[in-house]
Amino acid sequence: MEDNLLAVKMPKVLEQSAKLVEEQVDAQLAKLNEMDEDDLERLKERRLEALKKAQKQKQEWLSKGHGEYRDISSEKDFFSEVKDSKNVVCHFYRNSTFSGNLREPPTATQRSGTKFTKVEKKTIRGRGYDSDSEDD
């Protein structure tokens, strides 16, 4: 019984949804057709400003070392490297383990909004960061 009810109501719901989407598309097309040259120029300027802003942000990230895979050699360097970045991926490793031999992650250069770093585990000691013994 419920299957029959769904079979009857579903096409009506889909038809109503399609009509709503079609009306929204028609409204957008009408709005675009009514634009004059000044409106198009303002739209072009806004888009150009957005592109300039995005390029400036990308350059800022690159100047901070984003999009690279850096090895950090001291605890002081670690905190100065990561404090100015919103997105940071840090690989804590030991040279004695297989994972310590990881190369650059494949996405590091593709993601300029994220800073990728690696720190040898023995670099950050004595502050509760390392639960292992001192003799590794």
C-alpha positions in Angstrom: 0.0 0.0 0.0 2.8 2.4 1.0 4.7 1.5 -2.2 1.7 2.6 -4.3 1.4 5.8 -2.4 5.0 6.6 -3.0 4.7 5.7 -6.6 1.9 8.2 -7.0 3.4 11.0 -4.9 7.1 10.8 -6.1 6.5 11.9 -9.7 4.5 14.9 -8.4 7.2 15.9 -6.0 9.9 15.6 -8.7 7.8 17.6 -11.1 7.3 20.4 -8.5 11.0 20.4 -7.7 11.9 20.6 -11.4 9.5 23.5 -11.9 11.1 25.4 -9.0 14.6 24.9 -10.4 13.4 25.9 -13.9 11.8 29.1 -12.5 15.1 30.0 -10.7 17.1 29.4 -13.9 14.6 31.5 -15.9 14.9 34.3 -13.3 18.7 34.2 -13.5 18.6 34.3 -17.3 16.2 37.2 -17.3 18.4 39.1 -14.9 21.5 38.4 -17.1 19.6 39.5 -20.3 18.6 42.8 -18.6 22.2 43.7 -17.8 23.6 46.6 -19.7 27.3 47.3 -20.4 27.8 49.1 -17.1 26.5 46.1 -15.2 28.7 43.8 -17.1 31.7 46.0 -16.5 31.0 46.1 -12.7 30.7 42.3 -12.7 34.0 42.0 -14.6 35.7 44.4 -12.1 34.4 42.4 -9.1 35.6 39.2 -10.6 39.0 40.7 -11.4 39.3 42.0 -7.8 38.4 38.5 -6.5 41.1 36.9 -8.7 43.7 39.5 -7.5 42.8 38.8 -3.9 43.1 35.1 -4.4 46.5 35.5 -6.1 47.7 37.8 -3.3 46.6 35.2 -0.7 48.4 32.4 -2.6 51.6 34.5 -2.8 51.3 35.2 1.0 51.0 31.5 1.7 54.0 30.7 -0.6 56.1 33.3 1.2 55.3 31.5 4.5 56.4 28.2 3.1 53.1 26.7 2.2 53.1 24.1 -0.6 56.5 22.8 0.5 57.5 19.9 2.7 60.0 21.3 5.3 62.1 19.5 7.8 62.2 21.5 11.1 65.3 21.1 13.1 64.5 22.7 16.5 61.6 23.2 18.8 61.9 26.9 18.5 61.7 26.7 14.8 58.7 24.4 15.0 56.6 26.9 16.9 57.7 29.9 14.8 56.9 27.9 11.6 53.4 26.8 12.6 52.0 29.7 14.6 51.3 32.0 11.6 49.5 29.3 9.6 45.9 28.3 9.8 46.3 24.8 8.3 49.4 22.8 9.2 50.2 19.1 8.7 53.1 17.9 10.7 54.7 14.5 10.5 56.6 13.5 13.7 59.0 10.8 12.9 62.1 8.8 14.1 65.0 8.1 11.7 65.1 4.6 13.1 61.6 3.7 11.8 60.3 3.1 8.3 57.8 6.0 8.5 60.7 8.3 9.2 61.9 7.8 5.7 58.7 9.3 4.1 59.3 11.6 1.2 57.2 14.6 0.3 53.5 14.0 0.5 52.0 14.0 -3.0 49.6 16.8 -2.2 52.1 19.1 -0.5 52.8 21.2 -3.6 49.2 21.1 -4.7 47.8 22.6 -1.5 49.2 26.1 -1.1 46.8 26.8 1.7 48.3 24.1 3.9 51.8 24.1 5.4 53.5 20.6 5.4 56.3 20.0 7.9 58.2 17.1 9.5 59.9 17.1 12.8 62.2 14.4 14.2 60.7 13.2 17.5 63.8 13.8 19.5 63.7 17.5 18.6 60.7 18.2 20.8 61.4 16.8 24.3 60.7 17.4 27.9 57.3 19.1 27.6 55.0 16.1 27.4 55.2 15.8 23.7 57.1 12.5 23.7 56.0 9.6 25.9 58.9 7.4 24.9 62.1 7.0 26.9 65.0 9.3 26.5 67.3 6.7 25.0 65.8 6.2 21.5 
